[in-house]
Amino acid sequence: MHTTTSQFRNRLPKQIRRVLPAYIAGIVFIIFLLNADLLVSSVKHAHKVKRDTSYQAATATSKFPKKIWQTWKIGPLGFEERDSLTARTWTAKNPGHRYEVLTDDNDLQYVEMHFGPTGLNRLDIVDMYRSINAKIIKADLLRYLVMYVEGGVYADIDVEALKPVDRFIPDRYDEADVDMVIGVEIDQPEFSQHSVLGKKSQSFCQWTFMCKPRLPVMLTLVDNILHWLNEVAEQQNVPVSDIVLDFDEVISGTGPSAFTGAVLEEMSRRAGSQVTWDTFHNMGESKLVSGVLVLTVEAFAAGQGHSDSGNHNARTALVKHHYHASGWPTNHPRFHHPVFGEVERCNWEPECVKRWDADVAAFELLSPEEKAKQISMKEAADAQLPPPPLQLPQQPPQPFFQVPQANQQPIQQPFQQPGQQPGQQPGQQPFEPFQPPPEPFQPPPEPFQAPEPFPLPQPVFNPGSP
C-alpha cells in the first residue's frame, strides 16, 4: 500500500501536488456554502423546538401564578396616602400572593432582562420601549410585557381590591380550562358607528385583568403596538420618541380598544370561527370562550353610570376604580368641539349624544363668519363664568321666617313688581345675558373613599425572581 501511494505521488507533477490541498479546501468551502441554508435552518429549528418546549412548560400549569403587579412612578415606600391605602387592599385580601410594583426607575431594566439577548432576544421590543416618551403608551405596553413573561394579576395603581383574587373565577369553572380572566368595560354597541364614540363603544377592561404566562395573545398585542407606533412615526415623519397622539389614538393604539381587538382575534383563531362583540353584549353572567373567561361589567367596571354597570355594592363587583391616577388625557386631549365641548360628557346617554350630534351638524351648516361668531360668543361666556364657590363649613339651616330680636329692626326688602328682576328699576327692560348652550346633565363624580388601612409588606423588586 505504501509503495502504491508513493508511485501515485511520483506520477503527479510537483506543481499539482503543491496546490492540491488548496483545491480540496476550496471544494469543501463551496460545499459548505451550498448547504449553509440547511445548517441555519437546522439551528433555527433547534431553537424553535427549545422555545416551544419552554412555552409548553410555562403554560402547562393549571394554576394562575400568585402574583399581583402594578406600575407607577415610584415604589410603595414613596406612595401618597391614597395610593398606599389602595395598594394595601391587594396585599390584605391576598396574603398568599406576591405583590410587586415596577417603577420609572426599574422598568427598563425589567424589559432588557426579559426581552434582551439573555432573555427572549426581542431587541425590537427593547429598542421600542427605550424610544417611547409618552408615559401612557409606555404604561400600556409594560403591563402587556409583564403579563406575557410572568402572568398573574395586573391592576392600575388607583384600583382597589373589593374581593380576593380567588373570587375572580366562579366555582362553576375549572381553573385548568381558563387561561385569561377579563371583564367588560363599555357595552354600548348602538354607538359603534359614531364618529367619536364608535371605536370605544365595545371594549374589555384592561385596568385589571388576570392571565397565565406566555399567552400568545399578549405577544400578538405587543407586536401590534410596535407596528402601529412605527406607522404613526412614519405618517408624522418624526421618530417614535416625538409622535403626538390624541385621546382616541391612545385608546385604539394601546388602550382598551387595542386590547379588545387582540383578544377577539385570539378567540376567533382558537375557536376556528369569528367571535364578535355580539357574544358579550348585555351578558347576564360570565362566559368562557376559547380559554378566555369574560366577566360581566360589574366585575371590574362597576359604578360607571353606563353599560348597565350597577354599583360597587353588588356581589359580583370585584374591584373599584378610583380614577385618581388617570390624568393622562391632559397630554392627549379628547375631541373638543369649540362650541359644544366633548361628547363624552354625555356619559353614553343616548338623548344627550343625539342632541350633541344635532348641534354639531347644525354648526357645520353655518357660514365661516357665523361659526367664528358662535365660537367667540362661547369663549366670552366661558371667560365670564364665576369662579367655583368657596367651600365653607356647613352651617345649620336657618328658619324660613326670622323673628327679630329685641331692639333689632326688621330687614326691609325693596319692593319689586311682579316679574321684576333683582336690581331692575321699575319700567326698565330686563337684561338678558348670552346663555351658552345647556350642558348635559353630569352625575356628580363619586368621591374617593379610602379603604381601611392594612399593614403593607415591603415589596422588593427582584427581576429574576419567579
C-alpha positions as CSV (number, residue, x, y, z in Angstrom):
1,M,0.0,0.0,0.0
2,H,2.8,2.3,0.9
3,T,4.5,1.5,-2.4
4,T,1.3,2.3,-4.4
5,T,0.8,5.6,-2.7
6,S,4.4,6.6,-3.4
7,Q,4.1,5.6,-7.1
8,F,0.9,7.8,-7.3
9,R,2.6,10.8,-5.8
10,N,5.6,10.4,-8.2
11,R,3.2,10.4,-11.2
12,L,1.7,13.8,-10.2
13,P,3.7,16.9,-11.2
14,K,5.2,18.9,-8.3
15,Q,3.0,21.9,-9.1
16,I,-0.2,19.9,-8.8
17,R,1.0,18.3,-5.6
18,R,1.6,21.8,-4.1
19,V,-1.8,23.3,-4.9
20,L,-3.9,20.1,-4.3
21,P,-4.6,20.9,-0.7
22,A,-5.9,24.3,-1.6
23,Y,-8.1,22.8,-4.3
24,I,-9.6,20.4,-1.8
25,A,-10.1,23.1,0.8
26,G,-11.9,25.2,-1.8
27,I,-14.2,22.4,-2.8
28,V,-15.1,21.8,0.9
29,F,-15.8,25.5,1.4
30,I,-18.1,25.6,-1.7
31,I,-20.0,22.6,-0.4
32,F,-20.3,24.4,3.0
33,L,-21.8,27.5,1.4
34,L,-24.2,25.5,-0.7
35,N,-25.5,23.8,2.4
36,A,-25.4,26.8,4.7
37,D,-29.2,27.4,4.5
38,L,-29.8,23.9,5.6
39,L,-27.5,24.3,8.5
40,V,-29.0,27.6,9.6
41,S,-32.5,26.1,9.2
42,S,-31.5,23.3,11.4
43,V,-30.2,25.7,14.1
44,K,-33.4,27.8,13.9
45,H,-35.4,24.6,14.2
46,A,-33.5,23.6,17.2
47,H,-34.1,27.0,18.9
48,K,-37.7,26.9,17.9
49,V,-38.1,23.4,19.5
50,K,-36.4,24.8,22.6
51,R,-38.7,27.8,22.7
52,D,-41.8,25.7,22.1
53,T,-40.7,23.4,24.9
54,S,-40.2,26.4,27.2
55,Y,-43.6,27.8,26.3
56,Q,-45.3,24.5,26.9
57,A,-43.6,24.2,30.2
58,A,-44.6,27.7,31.2
59,T,-48.3,27.2,30.2
60,A,-48.7,23.6,31.2
61,T,-49.6,24.7,34.8
62,S,-53.3,24.6,35.6
63,K,-53.0,27.4,38.1
64,F,-52.6,31.1,37.8
65,P,-49.4,32.5,39.3
66,K,-50.0,34.0,42.7
67,K,-48.6,37.4,41.7
68,I,-50.1,40.9,41.7
69,W,-48.5,43.5,39.5
70,Q,-48.8,47.3,39.5
71,T,-46.8,50.0,37.8
72,W,-46.2,53.6,39.0
73,K,-43.8,56.4,39.0
74,I,-42.2,55.4,42.4
75,G,-42.2,52.3,44.7
76,P,-44.6,51.6,47.5
77,L,-42.4,53.2,50.2
78,G,-42.9,56.5,48.4
79,F,-46.6,56.2,47.7
80,E,-49.0,59.0,48.6
81,E,-51.5,58.0,51.2
82,R,-54.4,57.3,48.8
83,D,-52.2,55.1,46.6
84,S,-50.8,53.3,49.7
85,L,-54.3,52.7,51.1
86,T,-55.5,51.3,47.8
87,A,-52.4,49.1,47.3
88,R,-52.8,47.6,50.7
89,T,-56.2,46.3,49.8
90,W,-54.5,43.9,47.4
91,T,-52.0,42.6,50.0
92,A,-54.6,42.4,52.7
93,K,-57.1,40.4,50.7
94,N,-54.4,38.2,49.1
95,P,-51.8,37.3,51.7
96,G,-50.6,34.3,49.7
97,H,-49.8,36.4,46.6
98,R,-46.5,38.1,45.8
99,Y,-47.0,41.9,45.3
100,E,-44.6,43.8,43.1
101,V,-44.5,47.3,41.6
102,L,-42.5,48.3,38.6
103,T,-41.4,51.9,38.6
104,D,-39.9,54.5,36.4
105,D,-36.5,53.5,37.8
106,N,-36.6,49.8,37.2
107,D,-39.0,49.2,34.2
108,L,-36.3,49.4,31.5
109,Q,-34.1,47.0,33.5
110,Y,-37.0,44.6,33.6
111,V,-37.7,44.8,29.8
112,E,-34.0,44.5,29.0
113,M,-33.6,41.4,31.2
114,H,-36.6,39.5,29.8
115,F,-36.6,40.7,26.2
116,G,-32.9,41.3,25.6
117,P,-30.2,38.9,24.3
118,T,-30.2,36.8,27.5
119,G,-34.0,36.6,27.6
120,L,-36.4,36.2,24.6
121,N,-34.0,38.1,22.4
122,R,-36.6,40.5,21.1
123,L,-34.3,43.5,20.6
124,D,-37.1,45.3,18.6
125,I,-39.2,45.4,21.8
126,V,-36.3,46.7,23.9
127,D,-35.4,49.4,21.4
128,M,-39.1,50.5,21.0
129,Y,-39.5,50.6,24.8
130,R,-36.4,52.8,25.1
131,S,-37.7,55.2,22.4
132,I,-41.2,55.8,23.8
133,N,-41.7,59.1,25.6
134,A,-45.5,59.1,26.0
135,K,-46.0,57.8,29.5
136,I,-49.4,56.3,28.9
137,I,-48.1,54.3,25.9
138,K,-45.2,53.0,28.0
139,A,-47.6,52.1,30.8
140,D,-49.9,50.1,28.5
141,L,-47.0,48.3,26.8
142,L,-45.3,47.4,30.1
143,R,-48.4,45.7,31.5
144,Y,-48.7,43.5,28.4
145,L,-45.0,42.6,28.6
146,V,-45.2,41.7,32.3
147,M,-48.2,39.6,31.8
148,Y,-46.6,37.7,28.9
149,V,-43.5,37.0,31.0
150,E,-44.9,36.5,34.4
151,G,-48.7,36.2,34.4
152,G,-50.8,36.8,37.4
153,V,-53.0,39.8,38.1
154,Y,-52.4,43.3,36.8
155,A,-54.2,46.3,38.3
156,D,-53.8,50.0,37.8
157,I,-52.4,51.9,40.9
158,D,-55.8,53.5,41.6
159,V,-57.8,50.3,41.6
160,E,-59.0,49.0,44.9
161,A,-59.5,45.3,45.6
162,L,-63.0,44.6,46.9
163,K,-62.7,40.8,46.8
164,P,-59.8,38.3,46.9
165,V,-58.3,37.2,43.6
166,D,-59.7,33.7,44.3
167,R,-63.1,35.2,43.6
168,F,-62.1,36.1,40.0
169,I,-63.1,32.6,38.7
170,P,-66.6,31.5,39.7
171,D,-66.9,28.0,41.2
172,R,-68.6,26.5,38.2
173,Y,-65.4,26.8,36.1
174,D,-62.2,24.7,36.3
175,E,-59.2,26.9,36.6
176,A,-57.3,24.5,34.3
177,D,-59.7,25.4,31.5
178,V,-59.1,29.2,31.9
179,D,-56.0,31.0,30.5
180,M,-57.2,34.5,31.0
181,V,-59.8,36.4,33.1
182,I,-61.1,39.8,31.7
183,G,-64.2,41.9,32.2
184,V,-66.4,44.1,30.1
185,E,-65.8,47.8,30.4
186,I,-68.0,49.5,27.8
187,D,-71.0,47.7,26.3
188,Q,-72.7,50.4,24.1
189,P,-72.8,48.8,20.6
190,E,-75.5,51.2,19.5
191,F,-72.8,53.8,19.1
192,S,-70.4,51.6,17.1
193,Q,-70.8,53.9,14.0
194,H,-70.5,57.2,15.9
195,S,-67.7,59.4,14.6
196,V,-66.2,59.9,18.0
197,L,-67.5,57.2,20.3
198,G,-67.5,54.3,17.8
199,K,-64.1,52.7,18.5
200,K,-64.7,53.0,22.2
201,S,-68.2,51.6,22.4
202,Q,-67.3,47.9,22.8
203,S,-64.3,47.1,24.9
204,F,-62.9,44.9,27.6
205,C,-61.3,46.4,30.7
206,Q,-57.5,46.4,30.9
207,W,-57.0,48.4,34.1
208,T,-57.5,45.0,35.8
209,F,-57.1,41.5,34.3
210,M,-55.5,38.1,35.0
211,C,-53.7,35.7,32.8
212,K,-51.3,32.8,32.7
213,P,-47.7,33.4,31.4
214,R,-46.6,33.2,27.8
215,L,-50.0,33.5,26.3
216,P,-49.7,34.2,22.5
217,V,-52.4,36.9,22.7
218,M,-50.1,39.1,24.9
219,L,-47.2,38.9,22.4
220,T,-49.5,39.4,19.5
221,L,-50.8,42.6,21.2
222,V,-47.2,43.8,21.8
223,D,-46.4,43.2,18.1
224,N,-49.5,45.1,17.0
225,I,-48.5,48.0,19.1
226,L,-44.9,48.1,17.7
227,H,-46.3,48.0,14.2
228,W,-48.8,50.8,15.0
229,L,-46.1,53.0,16.6
230,N,-43.8,52.7,13.6
231,E,-46.7,53.6,11.3
232,V,-47.6,56.7,13.3
233,A,-44.0,57.8,13.3
234,E,-43.8,57.4,9.6
235,Q,-47.0,59.3,9.0
236,Q,-45.9,62.2,11.2
237,N,-42.4,62.0,9.7
238,V,-40.8,62.0,13.2
239,P,-39.0,59.4,15.4
240,V,-41.2,57.4,17.7
241,S,-40.0,59.5,20.6
242,D,-41.6,62.6,19.1
243,I,-45.0,61.3,18.0
244,V,-48.1,63.3,19.1
245,L,-51.3,61.3,20.0
246,D,-54.8,62.4,21.0
247,F,-57.1,60.6,23.4
248,D,-58.8,58.4,20.8
249,E,-55.4,57.4,19.2
250,V,-54.2,56.2,22.6
251,I,-57.3,54.2,23.2
252,S,-57.3,52.5,19.9
253,G,-53.5,52.1,19.6
254,T,-52.5,50.7,23.0
255,G,-55.5,51.0,25.3
256,P,-58.8,49.1,25.7
257,S,-59.7,49.1,22.0
258,A,-56.3,47.6,21.1
259,F,-56.6,45.1,23.9
260,T,-60.1,44.1,22.9
261,G,-59.2,43.6,19.2
262,A,-56.3,41.3,20.1
263,V,-58.4,39.2,22.5
264,L,-61.3,38.8,20.0
265,E,-58.8,37.9,17.3
266,E,-57.2,35.2,19.5
267,M,-60.6,33.9,20.5
268,S,-61.6,33.6,16.8
269,R,-58.3,31.8,16.0
270,R,-58.7,29.2,18.7
271,A,-62.4,28.7,18.0
272,G,-62.0,28.3,14.3
273,S,-64.7,30.8,13.6
274,Q,-65.2,34.5,14.1
275,V,-66.0,35.7,17.6
276,T,-67.7,39.1,17.7
277,W,-68.9,41.5,20.4
278,D,-72.4,40.1,20.0
279,T,-71.2,37.2,22.1
280,F,-70.6,39.5,25.1
281,H,-73.3,42.2,24.7
282,N,-75.7,42.5,27.6
283,M,-74.3,39.5,29.4
284,G,-76.3,38.3,32.4
285,E,-73.4,36.1,33.6
286,S,-69.8,35.3,32.8
287,K,-68.8,33.3,29.7
288,L,-65.8,31.1,28.9
289,V,-64.8,31.4,25.2
290,S,-61.7,29.8,23.8
291,G,-60.0,29.7,27.2
292,V,-60.8,33.4,28.0
293,L,-63.2,33.9,30.9
294,V,-65.2,37.1,30.3
295,L,-66.9,38.5,33.4
296,T,-69.8,40.9,33.4
297,V,-69.3,44.6,33.5
298,E,-69.9,44.8,37.3
299,A,-66.8,42.7,38.0
300,F,-64.1,45.2,37.1
301,A,-66.0,48.3,35.9
302,A,-69.0,48.8,38.3
303,G,-70.4,52.3,39.0
304,Q,-69.7,53.9,35.6
305,G,-73.2,55.1,35.0
306,H,-73.5,53.3,31.7
307,S,-73.3,49.8,30.2
308,D,-75.6,48.6,32.9
309,S,-72.6,48.6,35.2
310,G,-74.5,48.5,38.5
311,N,-72.6,49.6,41.6
312,H,-69.8,48.6,43.9
313,N,-72.1,47.1,46.4
314,A,-73.1,44.3,44.0
315,R,-72.0,40.8,45.0
316,T,-70.2,40.4,41.7
317,A,-68.2,43.6,42.0
318,L,-64.5,42.6,42.4
319,V,-62.6,45.9,42.2
320,K,-63.3,49.7,42.4
321,H,-61.5,52.1,40.0
322,H,-61.0,55.4,41.7
323,Y,-59.5,57.2,38.6
324,H,-57.3,59.5,40.7
325,A,-54.2,58.4,38.6
326,S,-56.0,58.8,35.3
327,G,-54.7,62.2,34.4
328,W,-53.0,61.2,31.1
329,P,-55.7,62.8,28.9
330,T,-54.2,66.2,29.9
331,N,-51.3,65.3,27.5
332,H,-53.6,63.5,25.0
333,P,-56.8,65.6,24.8
334,R,-60.2,64.3,23.7
335,F,-62.0,65.7,20.7
336,H,-63.4,69.0,21.9
337,H,-65.9,70.9,19.8
338,P,-65.2,74.7,20.1
339,V,-68.9,75.4,21.0
340,F,-70.4,72.2,22.2
341,G,-67.5,70.6,24.0
342,E,-66.8,66.9,24.5
343,V,-69.5,64.3,23.6
344,E,-68.0,62.1,26.4
345,R,-69.6,64.4,28.8
346,C,-72.9,62.7,27.9
347,N,-71.6,59.5,29.5
348,W,-73.2,57.4,26.8
349,E,-76.7,58.8,27.5
350,P,-78.5,58.4,24.1
351,E,-80.6,61.6,24.1
352,C,-77.6,63.7,25.1
353,V,-75.4,62.2,22.4
354,K,-78.3,62.7,19.9
355,R,-78.5,66.4,20.9
356,W,-74.8,66.9,20.6
357,D,-74.7,65.3,17.2
358,A,-77.6,67.6,16.0
359,D,-75.9,70.7,17.4
360,V,-72.6,69.8,15.7
361,A,-74.3,69.1,12.4
362,A,-76.2,72.4,12.5
363,F,-72.9,74.2,13.3
364,E,-71.3,72.7,10.2
365,L,-74.0,74.3,8.1
366,L,-73.2,77.8,9.2
367,S,-71.1,80.2,7.2
368,P,-67.5,80.7,8.3
369,E,-68.4,84.2,9.7
370,E,-71.3,82.8,11.7
371,K,-69.1,79.9,13.0
372,A,-66.5,82.4,14.2
373,K,-69.2,84.5,15.9
374,Q,-70.6,81.5,17.7
375,I,-67.1,80.5,18.9
376,S,-66.3,84.0,20.1
377,M,-69.6,84.1,22.0
378,K,-68.8,80.8,23.6
379,E,-65.4,81.9,24.6
380,A,-66.7,85.1,26.0
381,A,-69.3,83.3,28.0
382,D,-66.7,80.9,29.4
383,A,-64.5,83.8,30.4
384,Q,-67.4,85.3,32.4
385,L,-68.2,82.2,34.3
386,P,-67.8,82.9,38.0
387,P,-65.1,81.0,39.9
388,P,-66.2,77.9,41.8
389,P,-67.8,78.8,45.1
390,L,-65.6,78.8,48.2
391,Q,-66.2,75.6,50.2
392,L,-67.2,76.8,53.7
393,P,-68.1,74.7,56.7
394,Q,-71.7,73.8,56.6
395,Q,-73.9,75.9,58.9
396,P,-77.2,74.7,60.4
397,P,-80.1,75.6,58.3
398,Q,-81.8,78.9,59.1
399,P,-85.6,79.0,59.6
400,F,-87.7,80.4,56.7
401,F,-89.1,83.2,58.9
402,Q,-86.8,85.0,61.3
403,V,-88.3,86.7,64.3
404,P,-86.4,90.0,65.0
405,Q,-84.7,90.0,68.4
406,A,-85.3,92.8,70.9
407,N,-84.1,96.2,69.8
408,Q,-83.5,94.8,66.3
409,Q,-85.1,96.5,63.3
410,P,-86.7,94.1,60.8
411,I,-84.8,93.8,57.5
412,Q,-86.6,95.9,54.8
413,Q,-86.7,94.2,51.4
414,P,-87.1,96.6,48.4
415,F,-90.5,96.3,46.8
416,Q,-90.5,94.5,43.4
417,Q,-93.2,94.5,40.8
418,P,-94.3,91.1,39.6
419,G,-91.7,89.7,37.2
420,Q,-89.2,92.4,38.2
421,Q,-85.6,91.1,38.5
422,P,-83.4,92.0,41.5
423,G,-81.7,95.3,40.9
424,Q,-84.0,96.2,38.0
425,Q,-85.6,99.7,38.1
426,P,-89.3,100.0,37.5
427,G,-90.1,100.3,33.8
428,Q,-86.5,99.2,32.8
429,Q,-86.3,96.4,30.3
430,P,-84.7,93.3,31.9
431,F,-81.1,92.5,30.8
432,E,-80.8,89.1,29.1
433,P,-77.2,88.0,29.1
434,F,-75.9,85.4,26.5
435,Q,-76.9,81.9,27.5
436,P,-74.4,79.3,26.4
437,P,-75.8,76.0,25.1
438,P,-77.0,73.9,28.0
439,E,-74.5,71.4,29.3
440,P,-75.9,67.9,29.5
441,F,-76.5,66.6,33.0
442,Q,-73.5,65.0,34.5
443,P,-73.8,62.8,37.6
444,P,-71.5,64.1,40.3
445,P,-68.2,62.1,40.5
446,E,-68.1,59.5,43.1
447,P,-65.8,60.8,45.9
448,F,-62.7,58.9,46.7
449,Q,-63.3,56.7,49.8
450,A,-60.1,55.4,51.2
451,P,-60.4,51.8,52.3
452,E,-59.4,50.8,55.8
453,P,-55.6,50.7,56.2
454,F,-53.8,47.4,56.4
455,P,-50.2,46.7,57.0
456,L,-48.3,46.7,53.7
457,P,-45.3,44.4,53.4
458,Q,-42.3,46.0,51.9
459,P,-42.0,44.5,48.4
460,V,-38.6,44.3,47.0
461,F,-38.0,44.5,43.2
462,N,-36.2,41.4,42.0
463,P,-36.4,41.0,38.3
464,G,-35.1,37.5,38.3
465,S,-37.4,36.1,41.0
466,P,-40.0,33.5,39.8
